Amino acid sequence: MLSAIIVAAGRGKRLKAAVSKPLIKIGRLPVIAYSLRVLNRHPQVNEIIVVANRQNRAGISRLVKAGNFNKVRAVVLGARLRQDSVYQGLKAVNVKNSWVLIHDAARPFIDTPLVTRVIAAAKRSNAAIAGVKLKATIKVAKGNNLVLKTLDRKMLWEIQTPQVFNKRLILAAYNKYGSRKVTDEAALIEKSGQPVKLVAGSYENIKITTKEDLLLAALIARRHKNAL
């Protein structure tokens, strides 16, 4: 049994929008509704926990009710740091469920095959994350902006969500390393010395952070005709 946690507690300061980022519309749907729809329909997802903040919790709760997202069991409050918000979601999942999927609400364009691939890889390795190979050349610079070295992009991945973990493994990683600041939950697993499997994601699985991202999202949404 698998619980999905959608993280929607961030403030979205870089977007500088009057509306909370998960509730900004792309086409006719709010950002969070895209991933909610995919996860709500996925046969391997048994429940959904949404982690919100005090400003968007009521709006997200109304959206869940109006959209008939029947797998959403709770909309809980998050915390200041993302990893702490995820932990609030972890505490709310069904104790009987053995697997946890974590997804950022700011990534609206996941699809069923991607979710299925990550779940399947996690069930073979206990921890799996979506990502894409980097297209750009990446250089490391000194403090004076002089190039120190060029990294081999063949070894570099841009990490995305969803990420799927054995629940006992991720909870143990939180208990041991949760006080250390990390950018994603896979980093906690890595600190535990456990392998994390990379799964091919999608270049359309963008994270909405700035207004420019909203322009790209509008173009991608046109490919999702049933959402327009």
C-alpha positions, 0 to 999 in steps of 0.5 A, spaced: 500 500 500 502 506 498 501 513 500 502 519 496 504 526 499 504 532 495 508 538 498 504 545 497 507 548 503 512 553 500 511 560 500 513 561 492 517 568 494 520 568 487 514 567 483 512 574 486 504 572 485 498 575 489 495 567 489 499 562 492 503 558 487 499 551 487 493 555 486 495 559 480 491 557 474 495 554 468 489 553 462 483 552 466 486 548 472 490 550 478 497 548 478 496 543 484 490 540 480 494 537 475 498 532 479 492 531 484 488 528 478 494 524 476 495 521 483 488 520 484 487 516 478 493 512 479 491 505 481 497 504 486 496 510 490 491 508 496 491 515 499 494 522 498 496 527 503 497 534 501 501 539 505 499 546 505 501 552 509 496 557 513 495 561 507 493 556 502 490 551 506 483 553 505 483 554 498 487 547 497 481 544 501 476 547 497 479 545 491 480 538 493 472 538 495 470 541 488 475 536 484 472 530 487 479 528 489 477 522 493 483 519 495 485 525 499 485 523 506 488 530 509 490 537 508 495 538 513 500 544 515 507 544 513 513 547 516 518 553 514 523 548 511 521 543 506 524 537 509 520 539 515 513 539 511 515 532 508 515 530 515 509 533 517 506 529 511 509 522 513 506 523 520 499 523 517 500 517 512 496 511 514 500 506 518 499 500 514 502 503 508 509 500 506 511 505 501 511 513 500 511 517 494 513 524 495 511 530 490 512 537 489 506 541 487 510 546 483 511 540 478 504 539 475 506 535 469 507 528 471 503 522 468 501 515 470 507 512 466 512 516 470 509 515 477 509 507 475 516 507 473 518 510 479 514 506 484 516 499 480 524 502 481 523 503 488 519 496 490 526 493 487 531 498 490 527 501 496 528 508 494 527 511 487 527 518 484 525 521 477 531 525 474 533 527 467 540 528 464 543 535 464 543 538 457 548 544 459 555 544 460 556 545 468 562 549 470 565 550 477 567 557 479 571 560 485 569 566 489 572 571 484 568 567 478 574 564 475 572 557 472 575 552 477 573 546 473 568 543 468 564 537 470 562 531 466 555 532 464 554 524 462 554 523 470 550 529 472 542 528 473 537 534 474 533 531 480 525 531 479 519 528 483 516 524 484 520 520 489 518 513 492 521 510 498 520 504 503 516 508 509 521 505 514 527 507 510 525 514 510 522 514 517 529 511 519 533 516 515 529 522 518 530 520 525 537 520 524 539 525 519 532 530 519 536 535 523 541 536 517 538 541 512 537 537 505 534 539 498 530 533 497 528 526 501 533 522 497 539 526 500 537 523 507 537 516 504 544 517 501 546 519 508 544 513 511 548 509 506 542 506 502 542 506 494 538 510 491 535 508 484 535 514 478 529 513 473 528 517 467 523 523 468 521 528 463 523 534 460 516 537 461 516 535 468 518 542 470 518 546 477 514 552 477 519 557 480 519 564 476 514 567 472 518 565 466 516 558 468 509 560 467 510 561 460 513 555 459 508 551 463 502 554 459 505 551 452 506 544 455 499 545 458 496 545 451 499 538 450 494 536 456 488 537 452 483 534 457 486 540 462 484 546 457 
